[in-house]
Amino acid sequence: MDEDRFNMSVRKFLKQVGVTSQRVIEEAVRSGQVQGEVLKVTMTLKGKNAPIEHVIEAEIELR
């Protein structure tokens, strides 16, 4: 395995996840679709060809 190529590929994936997720969250907040002062979110990472399932839950304060 080429470590540099692997690391760059992982970073590219994480950047895409981060940027697109932020856009989706901001869109929901700005359009008034969130009820209350906290947005409860869950992010699930699954591997299609590897036994990966990682869940992150968080609360995003809106005020």
C-alpha positions as CSV (number, residue, x, y, z in Angstrom):
1,M,0.0,0.0,0.0
2,D,1.2,3.5,-0.9
3,E,0.8,5.5,2.4
4,D,0.9,8.9,0.7
5,R,-1.7,7.9,-1.9
6,F,-3.9,6.3,0.8
7,N,-3.7,9.4,3.1
8,M,-4.5,11.8,0.2
9,S,-7.5,9.6,-0.7
10,V,-8.8,9.6,2.8
11,R,-8.4,13.3,3.2
12,K,-10.2,14.0,-0.1
13,F,-13.1,11.8,1.1
14,L,-13.3,13.5,4.5
15,K,-13.1,17.0,2.9
16,Q,-16.0,16.1,0.6
17,V,-18.0,14.8,3.6
18,G,-17.3,17.8,5.7
19,V,-18.1,20.4,3.0
20,T,-21.3,18.8,1.8
21,S,-22.5,18.0,5.3
22,Q,-22.0,21.6,6.4
23,R,-24.0,22.9,3.4
24,V,-26.9,20.5,4.1
25,I,-27.0,21.6,7.8
26,E,-26.8,25.3,7.0
27,E,-29.6,24.9,4.4
28,A,-31.9,23.2,6.9
29,V,-31.2,25.9,9.6
30,R,-31.5,28.9,7.3
31,S,-34.8,27.6,5.8
32,G,-36.3,27.2,9.2
33,Q,-36.7,23.5,9.1
34,V,-35.1,22.9,12.5
35,Q,-37.4,23.0,15.5
36,G,-35.9,24.3,18.8
37,E,-32.5,25.8,19.6
38,V,-30.5,22.6,19.1
39,L,-30.1,20.5,16.0
40,K,-29.5,16.8,16.9
41,V,-27.5,15.1,14.2
42,T,-26.1,11.6,13.5
43,M,-23.4,10.7,11.1
44,T,-22.9,7.1,10.1
45,L,-19.9,5.8,8.2
46,K,-20.3,2.4,6.6
47,G,-18.0,0.4,4.4
48,K,-19.5,-1.5,1.5
49,N,-16.7,-4.0,1.2
50,A,-15.3,-3.8,4.7
51,P,-16.8,-4.4,8.1
52,I,-16.9,-0.7,9.0
53,E,-19.8,0.9,10.9
54,H,-19.0,4.0,12.9
55,V,-21.7,6.3,14.3
56,I,-21.2,9.8,15.6
57,E,-24.0,11.7,17.4
58,A,-23.8,15.4,18.3
59,E,-25.9,18.5,19.1
60,I,-25.4,21.7,17.2
61,E,-26.4,24.8,19.1
62,L,-28.3,27.3,16.9
63,R,-28.4,30.4,19.1
